[in-house]
Structure formats: C-alpha cells, structure tokens
C-alpha cells in the first residue's frame, strides 16, 4: 500500500490535526509503559501519573529544551508577545511533532523518542510541582468525600486578544472554594483548583 504523506495543503493554517493525533499517540505510549511497570497500581493511580507526564507543563518544557519555538510559524505580534515561549503553543507544537515522527517513521521510532524525551525522566517529572494536575486531584477529592458538584466559573476576562488573562472561581456545591488567574482558562482553572485543595485539606 502506498505511503500517504501527512504534509498538509498550503491552505492549512494550523497543526490542529497533527496535535490531535500526537496527543493520542503520546497517551498510548505512556499508558502502555505505565501499565507494564506498575502492575500494582489501580486505574485511578495510573491516570494521575499519566496526566502529569503528558501535561502541558511537561510538554512545553520539553519543547523549550529542544528549541522548538524558533521553528514555529506564528504572527509577528504573537512572536513579540512571547508566543514562542508560551506554554500552550509549545505543548501543542510538541504533540504535532510526535504525530509527524509517528507518520514518517512509525510507532517504534516515536516510542523511542518518547522514552528518551519523557519516560527516562519520569520520576523527576511526576514529582515536579508544575506537572501536578490539580483539577484531577480536586475531582478525586470531592468525589471521594461526596461533597457535591464541582464547577469552574469564569469571573473575568481581561486584556487584548493576543494577551488575555482569565480569572476563574471554583465552586463545590454552592460554596466558592478557590480562585485563580492565568494566561489561559486551563492555567487559571489549575490555580483555582490548587487553592481549593489547600482549603479542603486544611479544613
């Protein structure tokens, strides 16, 4: 069967399709690795470790380390405002890179890449504060205690389109438990979840 190139037509303006595939390939490789090396861990524990290893913070740090940002085609205004170092952009580009390696060279090569880039540093990465998935932790905490519905509310959105900041509140049942600010909604939600965890665990 003839090989089909993954190269997108010139009209493609983003790597979204590659990001979609790269995310799936990365999760498969990491999940398979964790399944094999942690036979004693339950599904919830494996999910937590996996979420740290494939977090935006980890992927962006790996992308930054290899200088991936300088190869991105982004607008001049985005570049001036730090787009080449922005976590969300770098993490998405890293996923697209993984998809490209997979499509060009197959699962064996991309597995070796992920092993070298991420899995070899696994212990350090999963203990890193930046890689902790606070939203996942908070969900497990609230479900385990039967505290009620967990909701994230956008309180405010400020700044120009290329440099927005978001204020997020996290509510459990009818009570506000934390708030957070960030350059993306996800970042703000993570910080809000972290604040809520501190409140819950100190209460």
Protein Blocks (a to p, Z undefined) as FASTA:
>chain_A
ZZddfbdcfklcbfklmmmmmmmmmmmmmmmmmmmmmmmbcfklmmmmmmmmmgmklmmm
mmmmnommmmpccdfklmmnopmmgfklmmmmmmmmmmmmmmmnojklmmmmmmmmmmmm
mmmmmmpmklpcfklmmmmmmmmnonopcddddfbdgdjfklccddddddehjacfbdcd
dfbfklmmmmmmmmmmmmmmmZZ
